Each structure stands twice: as C-alpha cells, then as structure tokens.
Amino acid sequence: MAHVSDPTFLVLHGLRLKGFAEAEAVANIVGLDTDEVDAVLKELAAGELVLRRDGRISGWALTPGGRERHAALIGPDLQEAGAREVVEEAYRRFLAVNTDLLAVCTAWQLRDVGGEQQVNDHTDADYDRQVIERLVAVHDHVRPVTADLREAMARFGRYGTRLREAVEKVVGGEHDWFTKPMIDSYHTVWFELHEDLLVTLGIERSAEGTS
C-alpha cells in the first residue's frame, strides 16, 4: 500500500514545487481535491505559512516560515513511508534518461542547418516527427520509474498521468505540450518531477552528480 502523506504537508509541498500557483494547480500536482487544497491554504495563511498575491497573475506562495515548515516535514514523511531506497533508486534511473530528455527538448527547439544551430521553425514535418518519436522513447523509459514511485508514495502518483497526457497531446499534434512553460507540458512536468526527487532526498540541484 502506497504511503499517503498528510494533506497539510502536501499543500506545502505542492507550493514548494510550483513556487507560485492557484489551488487548482496545487491540487493537480499532489492529487488532492481543489476544495480541500483551498481549505488547507486558508489554515496555512492564518498561520502565516503561505501568502496570496492578486493582480495580473494571482496565486499562492510559501512564506519563509512556510519553507521552513515544509523542510521540517519532508524528511519525516519519507521516513514514515519507509521509501528512501525506492526513491533513491528511482532518482538514479531518472538521471539515466534525464540527459536524453534534455537533448530531445533542445532538438525540438533548435536544429542543425548546414552545420549551424538555428531555431526550429517546425516547417519540416519529417524532422519534427523524428524528434517526437525520440520523446516517446524517453517516455517509455521513464514510465517504470514513475510507476515504482507511485506504488511507494501516493504523492508521486500524478507524475505518470501528467507525463502521459502531455506526450499524447504532442503525438496528437498539440505541439505546445512539448516544452511550453506555464502549462503542464512534458518539459514542465519532467522538471517538477526532477525537483521533487531532489527535494525529497535533500539534494541541492547545484551539487547534483558531484558525489
């Protein structure tokens, strides 16, 4: 049975990963109902652990106190799950395909023309099709990783679904879902999974791969 994290921790964790987001986006990443996230956010706001900004772009963010609370809770959550070895192994397997994903995203945005890198204007359908096939191959390699994480800790459960939905949209011709920021594109979700693994294991991104 997958470990189910406390809802308060999950909301803090979702904001830690998103940085700035509305309740619906937090709910989508951690697998809670939006109404439940709304209720938790109000409680956290009363405790000055989150704050809301309204304007051209509105949403919630952690306060310094909220980041401290999250940092204090994430280790015990992993320990309670008894899943450190599973997450560490998943992280190693994720890194094994991370370089491939980055290369595919670069190939989608830039292409070699006469020995020079140029912005891909997506007028060459055959070239784009080959890059999408490479994305599908990367996805096939990461699927077992997300499945193992989901079986160990329920809060990882949304990544497999979100990645699958993104790659299906790309294959179906909705190419914004490849790398576009501010939506759940494949690259966006991949980046969040990477950050989640780092934060869960207490690894600084700047120190990644140095040990």
N, C-alpha and C positions, 0 to 999 in steps of 0.2 A: 504494500500500500504506500503510495507516494505521500511524503510529508506535506501537510497543509500548514502554511505559515499564518501567523496572526494577521488579521485584516489591517490593524494599525501599522504594523511593520510593512505590509505590502504596499500601502499607500505611500509611506515614506520612501520605500524602495523604488516605486514607480516614478516618483518625482526626482529621486536621485539619478535615475537613468535618463529621464526625459529632460531634466533641467528646468523646464517651464512648460506647463501643459494644463489643459482643461481636464475636468474629472473624467470625461468620456475617454480621453486618450490614456489616462492612468488606468482606468478600468480595463481597457483593451490589452494593455501590456501585462497586467498582473492577474487577469482572469476574474475580476470581481464585477458585480453589477454596478452601474453608474450611480444608482441611488445610494448604495452602500458606501461608495467612494465619497459621494457628496457629504454624507453624514459624518464620516471619519474626518474629512477635511475641515468641517466646522469645529469638531472637537480639537483637532490639532491647531487650528487657528486660535481658538480660545487659549490654548497653552503656548501660543507664540512660537510654534514649531514650523508653521507654514504661513505664507502671506499671499494675498491675492493682488494682482495688478489688473486694472481695467483700462482700456484705451483702444488704440488701433489694433493691437494684439493683446488679448486678455488671457489670463490663466493663473495658475498657482505655482509657487516655488518654495523650496525649503529655505528657512532662515538658518543662520549659523547654528542656532540651537537645534534645529531640525536635523541638520547634517550630523551634529554630534550624537543625537539620539539614534539616528539610523546607524552610524558607525558602531554604537554600543550594542545594537540589536542584531546585526548581521552575523557576527560570529556565533552567538548562542543559537540563532536559527539554524545555521549549518550544523552545529554540534548536535542539536536536538534531532535533526533529520538523520544523523549518522551517515551523511553522504559525502564527506570530504573526498574520499578516494574516488568515488564515482565522478564528482565534479572535476577533480584534478585530471583524471584520465580523459574526460570529455574535453577539457581545455587543451590537453596535448593533441588530441585528434582534431580539434577545431583549428589549432595553429597549423596543422599539417596541410590544410586546404585554404587557409586564410590568404596566403600569398597568391594562390590560384585565383581566388575571388577578386583580389585587388587587380591582378593582371587583366582579368576579364572586364572589369569596370573601366580600366584605362583603355582597353581595346574598343570599348563601346563609345568612349568619348573622343579618342584620338585614333588616327590610323596612319600607317606609313604610306606615303605617296612619293615615289621617286627618291627614297632614302631620307625623306624629311617627315617629321611628325606634323600632321595637320588635324584640325578639328574635324571630327566625323560629321558630315552634313546629312548622313543617312539617306543618300541618294542611291547607294549601291546595295540593293536588296540582298544579293548573294553574300556580301561581306557581313551585313547585319545578321543574316540567318546563321552564318557560321559562329558569330560571337554568341548569339542566343543559344546555340547548341552547346557551346562551352559553358554557359551559365547553367544549363540544365544538368550537365555532367557534374559541375561543382555541387549543385543542389542534391544530386543523388548521393554524393559522398557525405554531405553533412546531415542528411536525414537520420541515419542511425545515431548520430551524436545527440540531436535534439530529442529523439525517442528515449534514449537512455537517461537524459536529464529529466524528462517529463516523468518517467517512472520512479525516479528518486525523489524529486521535489516538484510538487504541483505548480509552484510559481514559475517554473520554466516551461510549462505546458503550452503557452501561447506561441512560442517561437516557431515551432514546426508548422503550425497552421498559418501563421502570418507569412513565413517564407514561401510556403506552398501557394498561398493566394497571390503573392507578388509574382512568382515565376509563371504561374498560369496566366496572369494578365499580360505579362511580357510576351509569352508564346502566342497569346491570342491577339497580339497587335497593339496592345496598350503600352507603348514603349516608355512612357513616363515612369512606369513602375519598375524600371531597371535601376536608375540611380538618382532620380529626382529627390531633392531634400523636401522636408516639411510634409511629406506623405509617407505611408508605410511602404516605400519602395524596397526592393530587395536589399539594396545597399544600406538603407536606413535601418531595417530590422537586423541585418547582419552586424552593423556597428553596435546596436544596442545589445545584442547577444554577447558580442565580444566584451563590451563594457561590463555587462552583468557577470560574466565569468571572472573578469579581473577584480571587480569589487567584492564578489563573493569570496574569492580566495585571498584577498588582501594584497594583490599585486599592483604596483604602480605601472601604468602604461609606459612611462619613460624608462622603466627598468626591465621591461619585458624582453626575455631572451638573453639576459645578461648572466644568468646563473647556469 
